């Protein structure tokens, strides 16, 4: 049991050290990156919606 506690303590110290090395984005970077991700998600969503609609229309024309 004591070995598990030591191991956990060591792991948490190492995690803390690694988190200190992380470059955390400032507000401007965070806003920019979030906007880019949202724009990308919306673009991909619109692309697949148009593709789905196009295939639906094409299938409807073929089956008529």
N, C-alpha and C positions, 0 to 999 in steps of 0.2 A: 504494500500500500504506500509506504514512504517513497519507494522508487517511482511510483506513478505520480505522486505529488511533485517530486523533484523534476521528473520529465515534463510534466505540464508547466511548471514554473519556468523551466529553461525554454520551452517552446514559446510561451507567452512573451518572455524577454526578447527572444529572437524576432518574433512578430513585431514587437514594438520598435526594435531597431530598424527593421525593414520598412516599416511605415514612415519612419523619419526620413528615409531616403526618397520617398515618393514625391514627385512634382505634382502638387495639387493645383488645379487651374484656378486662376483668379476669376472674378465675376465676368469680365469681358470675354475671356476665353470660353468660359462655361456657356455663356449666352450664345456665342458664335457657334460652338460645336453642337449645342442643343438645336439651334436653328437649322444647321446643316443636316443633322440626323432627321429632324422632322420633315424637312423638305425632301430628303431622299425617300423616306417612308411614304409620303404623300405621292411622290412621283411614281414610285413602284406600284402603289395601289391604283393610281389612275391608269397606268400602263396595262395592268392586268384586267382592270374593269373594261377598258376599251377592247382588249384582246378577247375577253369573254363575250362582250356584246357583239363584236364582229363575228365570232364563231357561231353565236346563237342566230344571228341574222342569216349567215351563210347556210347553216343547217336548215333553217326554216325555208329558205329558197330552194334548197336541194330536195326537201321532202314534199314540196308542193307539186 
